[in-house]
Amino acid sequence: MDARYDLAGRTAIVTGGAGGLGRGIARALRDAGAAVELWDADPDGLAEAVAELGVAWRRVDITEPGLVEAAAAAAFAEHGRIDILVNNAGILGEVKPIWETDPRNFEAVLRVNLFGTYLVSRAVIGRMRELRSRAGIGGHPLRGHVVNIASIQGKEGMARAGAYSASKAGVIALTKSMAKETARDGIVVTAVTPAAAETAMAKQITAERRADILSRIPMGRFVEIEEVARMVLWLASGECSFSTGGIFDLSGGRATY
Ligand SMILES: NC(=O)c1ccc[n+]([C@@H]2O[C@H](COP(=O)([O-])OP(=O)(O)OC[C@H]3O[C@@H](n4cnc5c(N)ncnc54)[C@H](O)[C@@H]3O)[C@@H](O)[C@H]2O)c1
């Protein structure tokens, strides 16, 4: 590792923290000294992740406005502040051409990936704005960082993943909108657009589709969970102070913009 981060004294929430990328991101934040809370809807996954990482947790379905609001209120009350929010929870949904899909699937994917990201951001950013700021680079005030996990599919679209791709395009636009709204508040909002990683999500696809996805990545491999986590570390640290609204590539050369 070339870079080391000191996030001692910072508190972070990672949604979907029981899953593959979320767990890796939580581990990296914890190892950098942050106090981490995992938010997830899956109790078994949470229990396993907490046993592995030894961090705090909260069972939250991010699609339920009342639950999200209560969880944010409790997290701020317990820790006094939240400095870092990683909106990572997400689902893939059906892998079918649009004419074969179930409209309920489209709604469910949008509801978790986009509406859930909106709900958690709404609850956390609203409270983050009230925090006392600290001095960032050049003495400019910093209050916190929000990092959204989008996907390369949100930029390019992907056959048989219309709902997923549309939801991630929505996350990209939401990132930019929230960044403009908080630009004067010392809150930096960014997103990453990974190509495929070896997590539970990648195991939901057929070998043929997996080979197709791999063939689109010029580096010829999937992204390592640690590579995502280390980019998120930078984006969640005071080192990232002027890139608000930025969408950061993690696609092994697949992205053309
Ligand atoms: N794995 C990939 O190839 C890949 C590539 C690009 C982007 N992503 C994105 O990375 C993020 C993490 O995905 P992953 O690969 O780790 O998948 P994963 O399935 O391992 O983890 C996702 C986690 O989100 C949780 N979750 C789902 N719905 C929820 C809800 N309503 N409320 C709270 N938690 C909920 C799940 O319980 C799970 O623990 C997702 O947003 C995904 O779209 C993944």
PDBQT file of the ligand as one rigid body, heavy atoms in Angstrom, charges set to zero:
ROOT
HETATM    1  N1  LIG A 301     -20.213  -6.761  -7.455  1.00  0.00    +0.000 N 
HETATM    2  C1  LIG A 301     -20.158  -6.065  -8.566  1.00  0.00    +0.000 C 
HETATM    3  O1  LIG A 301     -19.808  -6.580  -9.615  1.00  0.00    +0.000 OA
HETATM    4  C2  LIG A 301     -20.506  -4.585  -8.548  1.00  0.00    +0.000 A 
HETATM    5  C3  LIG A 301     -20.046  -3.777  -9.589  1.00  0.00    +0.000 A 
HETATM    6  C4  LIG A 301     -20.358  -2.414  -9.590  1.00  0.00    +0.000 A 
HETATM    7  C5  LIG A 301     -21.114  -1.885  -8.554  1.00  0.00    +0.000 A 
HETATM    8  N2  LIG A 301     -21.555  -2.710  -7.546  1.00  0.00    +0.000 N 
HETATM    9  C6  LIG A 301     -22.358  -2.103  -6.483  1.00  0.00    +0.000 C 
HETATM   10  O2  LIG A 301     -21.689  -2.279  -5.249  1.00  0.00    +0.000 OA
HETATM   11  C7  LIG A 301     -22.641  -2.274  -4.198  1.00  0.00    +0.000 C 
HETATM   12  C8  LIG A 301     -22.380  -3.473  -3.284  1.00  0.00    +0.000 C 
HETATM   13  O3  LIG A 301     -22.622  -4.654  -4.016  1.00  0.00    +0.000 OA
HETATM   14  P1  LIG A 301     -21.943  -6.076  -3.690  1.00  0.00    +0.000 P 
HETATM   15  O4  LIG A 301     -21.353  -6.542  -4.947  1.00  0.00    +0.000 OA
HETATM   16  O5  LIG A 301     -21.104  -5.965  -2.480  1.00  0.00    +0.000 OA
HETATM   17  O6  LIG A 301     -23.259  -6.937  -3.445  1.00  0.00    +0.000 OA
HETATM   18  P2  LIG A 301     -23.716  -7.823  -2.188  1.00  0.00    +0.000 P 
HETATM   19  O7  LIG A 301     -24.977  -8.483  -2.641  1.00  0.00    +0.000 OA
HETATM   20  O8  LIG A 301     -22.576  -8.646  -1.706  1.00  0.00    +0.000 OA
HETATM   21  O9  LIG A 301     -24.041  -6.722  -1.056  1.00  0.00    +0.000 OA
HETATM   22  C9  LIG A 301     -25.161  -5.858  -1.099  1.00  0.00    +0.000 C 
HETATM   23  C10 LIG A 301     -25.652  -5.640   0.324  1.00  0.00    +0.000 C 
HETATM   24  O10 LIG A 301     -26.746  -4.703   0.288  1.00  0.00    +0.000 OA
HETATM   25  C11 LIG A 301     -27.711  -5.156   1.219  1.00  0.00    +0.000 C 
HETATM   26  N3  LIG A 301     -29.043  -4.641   0.896  1.00  0.00    +0.000 N 
HETATM   27  C12 LIG A 301     -29.811  -4.963  -0.168  1.00  0.00    +0.000 A 
HETATM   28  N4  LIG A 301     -30.995  -4.340  -0.086  1.00  0.00    +0.000 NA
HETATM   29  C13 LIG A 301     -30.972  -3.603   1.056  1.00  0.00    +0.000 A 
HETATM   30  C14 LIG A 301     -31.908  -2.751   1.697  1.00  0.00    +0.000 A 
HETATM   31  N5  LIG A 301     -33.133  -2.541   1.184  1.00  0.00    +0.000 N 
HETATM   32  N6  LIG A 301     -31.551  -2.157   2.847  1.00  0.00    +0.000 NA
HETATM   33  C15 LIG A 301     -30.326  -2.376   3.403  1.00  0.00    +0.000 A 
HETATM   34  N7  LIG A 301     -29.416  -3.193   2.848  1.00  0.00    +0.000 NA
HETATM   35  C16 LIG A 301     -29.728  -3.804   1.689  1.00  0.00    +0.000 A 
HETATM   36  C17 LIG A 301     -27.665  -6.682   1.114  1.00  0.00    +0.000 C 
HETATM   37  O11 LIG A 301     -28.249  -7.289   2.258  1.00  0.00    +0.000 OA
HETATM   38  C18 LIG A 301     -26.181  -6.930   0.972  1.00  0.00    +0.000 C 
HETATM   39  O12 LIG A 301     -25.553  -7.141   2.230  1.00  0.00    +0.000 OA
HETATM   40  C19 LIG A 301     -24.017  -2.303  -4.856  1.00  0.00    +0.000 C 
HETATM   41  O13 LIG A 301     -24.562  -0.989  -4.865  1.00  0.00    +0.000 OA
HETATM   42  C20 LIG A 301     -23.707  -2.749  -6.275  1.00  0.00    +0.000 C 
HETATM   43  O14 LIG A 301     -24.674  -2.307  -7.183  1.00  0.00    +0.000 OA
HETATM   44  C21 LIG A 301     -21.256  -4.029  -7.517  1.00  0.00    +0.000 A 
ENDROOT
TORSDOF 0
